[in-house]
C-alpha cells in the first residue's frame, strides 16, 4: 500500500485499517515466537504500513484543525 491510496480514504477507514494491521502484527509476532512464521519480511512491512496509516491520520487531523 502506498501513501497516495491512504490519502484517498476517510479517517474512519484509516482507523479500521490500523486496527487490522495491529491484529496482523500481533499474529505475526505470535507465529514468530512459535517458529511458524514463513515470511519474516512481512513483520517489517506491516509495521511500516501501520506507521504510514498513523502518519496520514495525524496529517488529516492537522488539516481539519487548520480549517
N, CA, C and O atoms as a Maestro MAE file, in Angstrom:
{
 s_m_m2io_version
 :::
 2.0.0
}

f_m_ct {
 s_m_title
 :::
 protein
 m_atom[268] {
  # First column is atom index #
  i_m_mmod_type
  r_m_x_coord
  r_m_y_coord
  r_m_z_coord
  i_m_residue_number
  s_m_chain_name
  s_m_pdb_residue_name
  s_m_pdb_atom_name
  i_m_atomic_number
  :::
  1 25 0.847 -1.173 0.000 1 A "UNK " " N  " 7
  2 3 0.000 0.000 0.000 1 A "UNK " " CA " 6
  3 2 0.885 1.225 0.000 1 A "UNK " " C  " 6
  4 15 1.927 1.250 0.656 1 A "UNK " " O  " 8
  5 25 0.472 2.240 -0.734 2 A "UNK " " N  " 7
  6 3 1.267 3.461 -0.757 2 A "UNK " " CA " 6
  7 2 0.489 4.617 -0.118 2 A "UNK " " C  " 6
  8 15 -0.710 4.509 0.142 2 A "UNK " " O  " 8
  9 25 1.176 5.688 0.121 3 A "UNK " " N  " 7
  10 3 0.598 6.819 0.832 3 A "UNK " " CA " 6
  11 2 -0.534 7.463 0.029 3 A "UNK " " C  " 6
  12 15 -1.492 7.978 0.606 3 A "UNK " " O  " 8
  13 25 -0.427 7.436 -1.269 4 A "UNK " " N  " 7
  14 3 -1.463 8.067 -2.097 4 A "UNK " " CA " 6
  15 2 -2.806 7.354 -1.940 4 A "UNK " " C  " 6
  16 15 -3.851 8.000 -1.873 4 A "UNK " " O  " 8
  17 25 -2.775 6.030 -1.883 5 A "UNK " " N  " 7
  18 3 -4.013 5.262 -1.669 5 A "UNK " " CA " 6
  19 2 -4.619 5.601 -0.313 5 A "UNK " " C  " 6
  20 15 -5.838 5.706 -0.178 5 A "UNK " " O  " 8
  21 25 -3.765 5.770 0.680 6 A "UNK " " N  " 7
  22 3 -4.252 6.046 2.033 6 A "UNK " " CA " 6
  23 2 -4.853 7.445 2.139 6 A "UNK " " C  " 6
  24 15 -5.816 7.654 2.877 6 A "UNK " " O  " 8
  25 25 -4.292 8.394 1.409 7 A "UNK " " N  " 7
  26 3 -4.816 9.769 1.485 7 A "UNK " " CA " 6
  27 2 -6.234 9.873 0.928 7 A "UNK " " C  " 6
  28 15 -6.982 10.785 1.280 7 A "UNK " " O  " 8
  29 25 -6.596 8.937 0.062 8 A "UNK " " N  " 7
  30 3 -7.926 8.954 -0.531 8 A "UNK " " CA " 6
  31 2 -8.981 8.343 0.382 8 A "UNK " " C  " 6
  32 15 -10.170 8.399 0.068 8 A "UNK " " O  " 8
  33 25 -8.567 7.760 1.509 9 A "UNK " " N  " 7
  34 3 -9.508 7.117 2.418 9 A "UNK " " CA " 6
  35 2 -9.958 8.087 3.504 9 A "UNK " " C  " 6
  36 15 -9.285 9.074 3.802 9 A "UNK " " O  " 8
  37 25 -11.107 7.782 4.084 10 A "UNK " " N  " 7
  38 3 -11.618 8.603 5.178 10 A "UNK " " CA " 6
  39 2 -10.898 8.224 6.475 10 A "UNK " " C  " 6
  40 15 -10.321 7.140 6.568 10 A "UNK " " O  " 8
  41 25 -10.929 9.104 7.468 11 A "UNK " " N  " 7
  42 3 -10.293 8.768 8.753 11 A "UNK " " CA " 6
  43 2 -10.852 7.492 9.381 11 A "UNK " " C  " 6
  44 15 -10.106 6.735 10.002 11 A "UNK " " O  " 8
  45 25 -12.149 7.245 9.229 12 A "UNK " " N  " 7
  46 3 -12.733 6.015 9.783 12 A "UNK " " CA " 6
  47 2 -12.155 4.781 9.094 12 A "UNK " " C  " 6
  48 15 -11.848 3.786 9.751 12 A "UNK " " O  " 8
  49 25 -12.009 4.847 7.784 13 A "UNK " " N  " 7
  50 3 -11.428 3.727 7.050 13 A "UNK " " CA " 6
  51 2 -9.974 3.503 7.476 13 A "UNK " " C  " 6
  52 15 -9.516 2.366 7.590 13 A "UNK " " O  " 8
  53 25 -9.260 4.607 7.707 14 A "UNK " " N  " 7
  54 3 -7.866 4.500 8.131 14 A "UNK " " CA " 6
  55 2 -7.768 3.867 9.515 14 A "UNK " " C  " 6
  56 15 -6.889 3.040 9.760 14 A "UNK " " O  " 8
  57 25 -8.664 4.252 10.418 15 A "UNK " " N  " 7
  58 3 -8.653 3.661 11.761 15 A "UNK " " CA " 6
  59 2 -8.943 2.160 11.696 15 A "UNK " " C  " 6
  60 15 -8.315 1.369 12.399 15 A "UNK " " O  " 8
  61 25 -9.899 1.777 10.846 16 A "UNK " " N  " 7
  62 3 -10.214 0.354 10.679 16 A "UNK " " CA " 6
  63 2 -8.999 -0.405 10.139 16 A "UNK " " C  " 6
  64 15 -8.695 -1.514 10.577 16 A "UNK " " O  " 8
  65 25 -8.324 0.211 9.193 17 A "UNK " " N  " 7
  66 3 -7.157 -0.440 8.613 17 A "UNK " " CA " 6
  67 2 -6.038 -0.556 9.652 17 A "UNK " " C  " 6
  68 15 -5.315 -1.551 9.685 17 A "UNK " " O  " 8
  69 25 -5.902 0.467 10.497 18 A "UNK " " N  " 7
  70 3 -4.886 0.426 11.542 18 A "UNK " " CA " 6
  71 2 -5.153 -0.710 12.525 18 A "UNK " " C  " 6
  72 15 -4.229 -1.404 12.948 18 A "UNK " " O  " 8
  73 25 -6.413 -0.893 12.882 19 A "UNK " " N  " 7
  74 3 -6.777 -1.997 13.780 19 A "UNK " " CA " 6
  75 2 -6.427 -3.335 13.134 19 A "UNK " " C  " 6
  76 15 -5.884 -4.226 13.788 19 A "UNK " " O  " 8
  77 25 -6.739 -3.468 11.853 20 A "UNK " " N  " 7
  78 3 -6.440 -4.719 11.141 20 A "UNK " " CA " 6
  79 2 -4.930 -4.964 11.090 20 A "UNK " " C  " 6
  80 15 -4.481 -6.098 11.254 20 A "UNK " " O  " 8
  81 25 -4.152 -3.913 10.864 21 A "UNK " " N  " 7
  82 3 -2.701 -4.064 10.813 21 A "UNK " " CA " 6
  83 2 -2.137 -4.448 12.174 21 A "UNK " " C  " 6
  84 15 -1.211 -5.254 12.261 21 A "UNK " " O  " 8
  85 25 -2.692 -3.877 13.229 22 A "UNK " " N  " 7
  86 3 -2.225 -4.224 14.572 22 A "UNK " " CA " 6
  87 2 -2.531 -5.690 14.900 22 A "UNK " " C  " 6
  88 15 -1.721 -6.378 15.522 22 A "UNK " " O  " 8
  89 25 -3.707 -6.156 14.477 23 A "UNK " " N  " 7
  90 3 -4.046 -7.567 14.683 23 A "UNK " " CA " 6
  91 2 -3.092 -8.468 13.914 23 A "UNK " " C  " 6
  92 15 -2.625 -9.485 14.426 23 A "UNK " " O  " 8
  93 25 -2.810 -8.075 12.670 24 A "UNK " " N  " 7
  94 3 -1.904 -8.877 11.861 24 A "UNK " " CA " 6
  95 2 -0.502 -8.895 12.479 24 A "UNK " " C  " 6
  96 15 0.157 -9.935 12.496 24 A "UNK " " O  " 8
  97 25 -0.054 -7.752 12.983 25 A "UNK " " N  " 7
  98 3 1.263 -7.686 13.615 25 A "UNK " " CA " 6
  99 2 1.313 -8.607 14.834 25 A "UNK " " C  " 6
  100 15 2.309 -9.294 15.060 25 A "UNK " " O  " 8
  101 25 0.240 -8.615 15.611 26 A "UNK " " N  " 7
  102 3 0.182 -9.495 16.776 26 A "UNK " " CA " 6
  103 2 0.284 -10.953 16.343 26 A "UNK " " C  " 6
  104 15 1.047 -11.731 16.915 26 A "UNK " " O  " 8
  105 25 -0.493 -11.309 15.331 27 A "UNK " " N  " 7
  106 3 -0.475 -12.694 14.844 27 A "UNK " " CA " 6
  107 2 0.900 -13.083 14.301 27 A "UNK " " C  " 6
  108 15 1.358 -14.207 14.503 27 A "UNK " " O  " 8
  109 25 1.553 -12.147 13.613 28 A "UNK " " N  " 7
  110 3 2.883 -12.440 13.083 28 A "UNK " " CA " 6
  111 2 3.894 -12.628 14.212 28 A "UNK " " C  " 6
  112 15 4.747 -13.512 14.140 28 A "UNK " " O  " 8
  113 25 3.802 -11.798 15.256 29 A "UNK " " N  " 7
  114 3 4.697 -11.961 16.406 29 A "UNK " " CA " 6
  115 2 4.461 -13.314 17.078 29 A "UNK " " C  " 6
  116 15 5.405 -13.979 17.505 29 A "UNK " " O  " 8
  117 25 3.210 -13.706 17.163 30 A "UNK " " N  " 7
  118 3 2.867 -14.993 17.783 30 A "UNK " " CA " 6
  119 2 3.445 -16.139 16.950 30 A "UNK " " C  " 6
  120 15 4.003 -17.090 17.497 30 A "UNK " " O  " 8
  121 25 3.310 -16.044 15.634 31 A "UNK " " N  " 7
  122 3 3.858 -17.078 14.754 31 A "UNK " " CA " 6
  123 2 5.380 -17.147 14.866 31 A "UNK " " C  " 6
  124 15 5.971 -18.227 14.838 31 A "UNK " " O  " 8
  125 25 5.996 -15.983 14.992 32 A "UNK " " N  " 7
  126 3 7.458 -15.950 15.123 32 A "UNK " " CA " 6
  127 2 7.893 -16.635 16.416 32 A "UNK " " C  " 6
  128 15 8.876 -17.377 16.434 32 A "UNK " " O  " 8
  129 25 7.158 -16.383 17.491 33 A "UNK " " N  " 7
  130 3 7.512 -16.966 18.782 33 A "UNK " " CA " 6
  131 2 7.371 -18.484 18.772 33 A "UNK " " C  " 6
  132 15 8.094 -19.181 19.483 33 A "UNK " " O  " 8
  133 25 6.444 -18.994 17.971 34 A "UNK " " N  " 7
  134 3 6.227 -20.439 17.916 34 A "UNK " " CA " 6
  135 2 6.921 -21.082 16.707 34 A "UNK " " C  " 6
  136 15 6.658 -22.236 16.370 34 A "UNK " " O  " 8
  137 25 7.795 -20.332 16.075 35 A "UNK " " N  " 7
  138 3 8.558 -20.809 14.903 35 A "UNK " " CA " 6
  139 2 7.664 -21.289 13.766 35 A "UNK " " C  " 6
  140 15 8.001 -22.262 13.091 35 A "UNK " " O  " 8
  141 25 6.559 -20.641 13.546 36 A "UNK " " N  " 7
  142 3 5.666 -20.984 12.442 36 A "UNK " " CA " 6
  143 2 5.651 -19.917 11.354 36 A "UNK " " C  " 6
  144 15 4.938 -20.055 10.360 36 A "UNK " " O  " 8
  145 25 6.427 -18.863 11.534 37 A "UNK " " N  " 7
  146 3 6.432 -17.751 10.588 37 A "UNK " " CA " 6
  147 2 7.258 -18.115 9.363 37 A "UNK " " C  " 6
  148 15 8.425 -18.488 9.479 37 A "UNK " " O  " 8
  149 25 6.643 -18.002 8.186 38 A "UNK " " N  " 7
  150 3 7.342 -18.329 6.950 38 A "UNK " " CA " 6
  151 2 7.973 -17.103 6.309 38 A "UNK " " C  " 6
  152 15 9.116 -17.159 5.854 38 A "UNK " " O  " 8
  153 25 7.238 -15.996 6.270 39 A "UNK " " N  " 7
  154 3 7.719 -14.785 5.609 39 A "UNK " " CA " 6
  155 2 8.084 -13.750 6.678 39 A "UNK " " C  " 6
  156 15 7.226 -12.992 7.131 39 A "UNK " " O  " 8
  157 25 9.337 -13.721 7.070 40 A "UNK " " N  " 7
  158 3 9.755 -12.815 8.137 40 A "UNK " " CA " 6
  159 2 9.722 -11.352 7.706 40 A "UNK " " C  " 6
  160 15 9.615 -10.463 8.551 40 A "UNK " " O  " 8
  161 25 9.811 -11.095 6.426 41 A "UNK " " N  " 7
  162 3 9.790 -9.716 5.926 41 A "UNK " " CA " 6
  163 2 8.417 -9.077 6.126 41 A "UNK " " C  " 6
  164 15 8.297 -7.852 6.129 41 A "UNK " " O  " 8
  165 25 7.392 -9.894 6.291 42 A "UNK " " N  " 7
  166 3 6.032 -9.372 6.451 42 A "UNK " " CA " 6
  167 2 5.899 -8.548 7.740 42 A "UNK " " C  " 6
  168 15 5.115 -7.601 7.795 42 A "UNK " " O  " 8
  169 25 6.662 -8.909 8.767 43 A "UNK " " N  " 7
  170 3 6.606 -8.158 10.027 43 A "UNK " " CA " 6
  171 2 7.009 -6.712 9.775 43 A "UNK " " C  " 6
  172 15 6.330 -5.785 10.218 43 A "UNK " " O  " 8
  173 25 8.102 -6.524 9.071 44 A "UNK " " N  " 7
  174 3 8.593 -5.182 8.765 44 A "UNK " " CA " 6
  175 2 7.586 -4.421 7.913 44 A "UNK " " C  " 6
  176 15 7.337 -3.237 8.140 44 A "UNK " " O  " 8
  177 25 7.014 -5.101 6.942 45 A "UNK " " N  " 7
  178 3 6.036 -4.492 6.046 45 A "UNK " " CA " 6
  179 2 4.822 -3.988 6.821 45 A "UNK " " C  " 6
  180 15 4.355 -2.870 6.603 45 A "UNK " " O  " 8
  181 25 4.324 -4.811 7.715 46 A "UNK " " N  " 7
  182 3 3.136 -4.458 8.494 46 A "UNK " " CA " 6
  183 2 3.442 -3.281 9.416 46 A "UNK " " C  " 6
  184 15 2.629 -2.366 9.553 46 A "UNK " " O  " 8
  185 25 4.617 -3.306 10.050 47 A "UNK " " N  " 7
  186 3 4.991 -2.202 10.935 47 A "UNK " " CA " 6
  187 2 5.057 -0.884 10.176 47 A "UNK " " C  " 6
  188 15 4.586 0.145 10.662 47 A "UNK " " O  " 8
  189 25 5.635 -0.919 9.001 48 A "UNK " " N  " 7
  190 3 5.755 0.303 8.198 48 A "UNK " " CA " 6
  191 2 4.398 0.769 7.676 48 A "UNK " " C  " 6
  192 15 4.128 1.969 7.627 48 A "UNK " " O  " 8
  193 25 3.550 -0.173 7.290 49 A "UNK " " N  " 7
  194 3 2.205 0.200 6.839 49 A "UNK " " CA " 6
  195 2 1.424 0.856 7.975 49 A "UNK " " C  " 6
  196 15 0.717 1.840 7.756 49 A "UNK " " O  " 8
  197 25 1.551 0.314 9.188 50 A "UNK " " N  " 7
  198 3 0.865 0.897 10.341 50 A "UNK " " CA " 6
  199 2 1.385 2.318 10.594 50 A "UNK " " C  " 6
  200 15 0.603 3.224 10.883 50 A "UNK " " O  " 8
  201 25 2.678 2.506 10.487 51 A "UNK " " N  " 7
  202 3 3.259 3.835 10.680 51 A "UNK " " CA " 6
  203 2 2.760 4.801 9.615 51 A "UNK " " C  " 6
  204 15 2.494 5.968 9.901 51 A "UNK " " O  " 8
  205 25 2.633 4.310 8.383 52 A "UNK " " N  " 7
  206 3 2.119 5.144 7.291 52 A "UNK " " CA " 6
  207 2 0.685 5.592 7.580 52 A "UNK " " C  " 6
  208 15 0.337 6.757 7.392 52 A "UNK " " O  " 8
  209 25 -0.130 4.655 8.035 53 A "UNK " " N  " 7
  210 3 -1.529 4.964 8.344 53 A "UNK " " CA " 6
  211 2 -1.596 5.996 9.472 53 A "UNK " " C  " 6
  212 15 -2.370 6.950 9.396 53 A "UNK " " O  " 8
  213 25 -0.793 5.808 10.508 54 A "UNK " " N  " 7
  214 3 -0.785 6.747 11.634 54 A "UNK " " CA " 6
  215 2 -0.370 8.141 11.183 54 A "UNK " " C  " 6
  216 15 -0.961 9.136 11.603 54 A "UNK " " O  " 8
  217 25 0.646 8.212 10.329 55 A "UNK " " N  " 7
  218 3 1.128 9.492 9.831 55 A "UNK " " CA " 6
  219 2 0.035 10.224 9.068 55 A "UNK " " C  " 6
  220 15 -0.161 11.424 9.257 55 A "UNK " " O  " 8
  221 25 -0.670 9.512 8.215 56 A "UNK " " N  " 7
  222 3 -1.707 10.154 7.406 56 A "UNK " " CA " 6
  223 2 -2.887 10.559 8.280 56 A "UNK " " C  " 6
  224 15 -3.507 11.594 8.033 56 A "UNK " " O  " 8
  225 25 -3.208 9.763 9.297 57 A "UNK " " N  " 7
  226 3 -4.267 10.150 10.237 57 A "UNK " " CA " 6
  227 2 -3.908 11.456 10.934 57 A "UNK " " C  " 6
  228 15 -4.759 12.331 11.092 57 A "UNK " " O  " 8
  229 25 -2.659 11.589 11.348 58 A "UNK " " N  " 7
  230 3 -2.211 12.815 12.009 58 A "UNK " " CA " 6
  231 2 -2.274 13.994 11.043 58 A "UNK " " C  " 6
  232 15 -2.675 15.092 11.430 58 A "UNK " " O  " 8
  233 25 -1.885 13.776 9.798 59 A "UNK " " N  " 7
  234 3 -1.943 14.839 8.801 59 A "UNK " " CA " 6
  235 2 -3.377 15.292 8.558 59 A "UNK " " C  " 6
  236 15 -3.653 16.487 8.456 59 A "UNK " " O  " 8
  237 25 -4.280 14.331 8.468 60 A "UNK " " N  " 7
  238 3 -5.699 14.670 8.251 60 A "UNK " " CA " 6
  239 2 -6.260 15.436 9.451 60 A "UNK " " C  " 6
  240 15 -7.052 16.363 9.279 60 A "UNK " " O  " 8
  241 25 -5.856 15.055 10.658 61 A "UNK " " N  " 7
  242 3 -6.318 15.746 11.868 61 A "UNK " " CA " 6
  243 2 -5.783 17.184 11.879 61 A "UNK " " C  " 6
  244 15 -6.494 18.109 12.271 61 A "UNK " " O  " 8
  245 25 -4.543 17.366 11.454 62 A "UNK " " N  " 7
  246 3 -3.955 18.706 11.415 62 A "UNK " " CA " 6
  247 2 -4.675 19.578 10.384 62 A "UNK " " C  " 6
  248 15 -4.909 20.764 10.618 62 A "UNK " " O  " 8
  249 25 -5.020 18.982 9.247 63 A "UNK " " N  " 7
  250 3 -5.748 19.736 8.223 63 A "UNK " " CA " 6
  251 2 -7.121 20.152 8.740 63 A "UNK " " C  " 6
  252 15 -7.564 21.277 8.508 63 A "UNK " " O  " 8
  253 25 -7.783 19.251 9.431 64 A "UNK " " N  " 7
  254 3 -9.113 19.538 9.969 64 A "UNK " " CA " 6
  255 2 -9.026 20.634 11.027 64 A "UNK " " C  " 6
  256 15 -9.905 21.492 11.103 64 A "UNK " " O  " 8
  257 25 -7.989 20.613 11.830 65 A "UNK " " N  " 7
  258 3 -7.827 21.623 12.877 65 A "UNK " " CA " 6
  259 2 -7.501 22.982 12.257 65 A "UNK " " C  " 6
  260 15 -7.897 24.015 12.798 65 A "UNK " " O  " 8
  261 25 -6.789 22.997 11.139 66 A "UNK " " N  " 7
  262 3 -6.420 24.256 10.495 66 A "UNK " " CA " 6
  263 2 -7.624 24.925 9.836 66 A "UNK " " C  " 6
  264 15 -7.656 26.146 9.680 66 A "UNK " " O  " 8
  265 25 -8.593 24.133 9.458 67 A "UNK " " N  " 7
  266 3 -9.766 24.710 8.743 67 A "UNK " " CA " 6
  267 2 -10.836 25.128 9.673 67 A "UNK " " C  " 6
  268 15 -11.874 25.625 9.236 67 A "UNK " " O  " 8
  :::
 }
 m_bond[267] {
  # First column is bond index #
  i_m_from
  i_m_to
  i_m_order
  :::
  1 1 2 1
  2 2 3 1
  3 3 4 2
  4 3 5 1
  5 5 6 1
  6 6 7 1
  7 7 8 2
  8 7 9 1
  9 9 10 1
  10 10 11 1
  11 11 12 2
  12 11 13 1
  13 13 14 1
  14 14 15 1
  15 15 16 2
  16 15 17 1
  17 17 18 1
  18 18 19 1
  19 19 20 2
  20 19 21 1
  21 21 22 1
  22 22 23 1
  23 23 24 2
  24 23 25 1
  25 25 26 1
  26 26 27 1
  27 27 28 2
  28 27 29 1
  29 29 30 1
  30 30 31 1
  31 31 32 2
  32 31 33 1
  33 33 34 1
  34 34 35 1
  35 35 36 2
  36 35 37 1
  37 37 38 1
  38 38 39 1
  39 39 40 2
  40 39 41 1
  41 41 42 1
  42 42 43 1
  43 43 44 2
  44 43 45 1
  45 45 46 1
  46 46 47 1
  47 47 48 2
  48 47 49 1
  49 49 50 1
  50 50 51 1
  51 51 52 2
  52 51 53 1
  53 53 54 1
  54 54 55 1
  55 55 56 2
  56 55 57 1
  57 57 58 1
  58 58 59 1
  59 59 60 2
  60 59 61 1
  61 61 62 1
  62 62 63 1
  63 63 64 2
  64 63 65 1
  65 65 66 1
  66 66 67 1
  67 67 68 2
  68 67 69 1
  69 69 70 1
  70 70 71 1
  71 71 72 2
  72 71 73 1
  73 73 74 1
  74 74 75 1
  75 75 76 2
  76 75 77 1
  77 77 78 1
  78 78 79 1
  79 79 80 2
  80 79 81 1
  81 81 82 1
  82 82 83 1
  83 83 84 2
  84 83 85 1
  85 85 86 1
  86 86 87 1
  87 87 88 2
  88 87 89 1
  89 89 90 1
  90 90 91 1
  91 91 92 2
  92 91 93 1
  93 93 94 1
  94 94 95 1
  95 95 96 2
  96 95 97 1
  97 97 98 1
  98 98 99 1
  99 99 100 2
  100 99 101 1
  101 101 102 1
  102 102 103 1
  103 103 104 2
  104 103 105 1
  105 105 106 1
  106 106 107 1
  107 107 108 2
  108 107 109 1
  109 109 110 1
  110 110 111 1
  111 111 112 2
  112 111 113 1
  113 113 114 1
  114 114 115 1
  115 115 116 2
  116 115 117 1
  117 117 118 1
  118 118 119 1
  119 119 120 2
  120 119 121 1
  121 121 122 1
  122 122 123 1
  123 123 124 2
  124 123 125 1
  125 125 126 1
  126 126 127 1
  127 127 128 2
  128 127 129 1
  129 129 130 1
  130 130 131 1
  131 131 132 2
  132 131 133 1
  133 133 134 1
  134 134 135 1
  135 135 136 2
  136 135 137 1
  137 137 138 1
  138 138 139 1
  139 139 140 2
  140 139 141 1
  141 141 142 1
  142 142 143 1
  143 143 144 2
  144 143 145 1
  145 145 146 1
  146 146 147 1
  147 147 148 2
  148 147 149 1
  149 149 150 1
  150 150 151 1
  151 151 152 2
  152 151 153 1
  153 153 154 1
  154 154 155 1
  155 155 156 2
  156 155 157 1
  157 157 158 1
  158 158 159 1
  159 159 160 2
  160 159 161 1
  161 161 162 1
  162 162 163 1
  163 163 164 2
  164 163 165 1
  165 165 166 1
  166 166 167 1
  167 167 168 2
  168 167 169 1
  169 169 170 1
  170 170 171 1
  171 171 172 2
  172 171 173 1
  173 173 174 1
  174 174 175 1
  175 175 176 2
  176 175 177 1
  177 177 178 1
  178 178 179 1
  179 179 180 2
  180 179 181 1
  181 181 182 1
  182 182 183 1
  183 183 184 2
  184 183 185 1
  185 185 186 1
  186 186 187 1
  187 187 188 2
  188 187 189 1
  189 189 190 1
  190 190 191 1
  191 191 192 2
  192 191 193 1
  193 193 194 1
  194 194 195 1
  195 195 196 2
  196 195 197 1
  197 197 198 1
  198 198 199 1
  199 199 200 2
  200 199 201 1
  201 201 202 1
  202 202 203 1
  203 203 204 2
  204 203 205 1
  205 205 206 1
  206 206 207 1
  207 207 208 2
  208 207 209 1
  209 209 210 1
  210 210 211 1
  211 211 212 2
  212 211 213 1
  213 213 214 1
  214 214 215 1
  215 215 216 2
  216 215 217 1
  217 217 218 1
  218 218 219 1
  219 219 220 2
  220 219 221 1
  221 221 222 1
  222 222 223 1
  223 223 224 2
  224 223 225 1
  225 225 226 1
  226 226 227 1
  227 227 228 2
  228 227 229 1
  229 229 230 1
  230 230 231 1
  231 231 232 2
  232 231 233 1
  233 233 234 1
  234 234 235 1
  235 235 236 2
  236 235 237 1
  237 237 238 1
  238 238 239 1
  239 239 240 2
  240 239 241 1
  241 241 242 1
  242 242 243 1
  243 243 244 2
  244 243 245 1
  245 245 246 1
  246 246 247 1
  247 247 248 2
  248 247 249 1
  249 249 250 1
  250 250 251 1
  251 251 252 2
  252 251 253 1
  253 253 254 1
  254 254 255 1
  255 255 256 2
  256 255 257 1
  257 257 258 1
  258 258 259 1
  259 259 260 2
  260 259 261 1
  261 261 262 1
  262 262 263 1
  263 263 264 2
  264 263 265 1
  265 265 266 1
  266 266 267 1
  267 267 268 2
  :::
 }
}
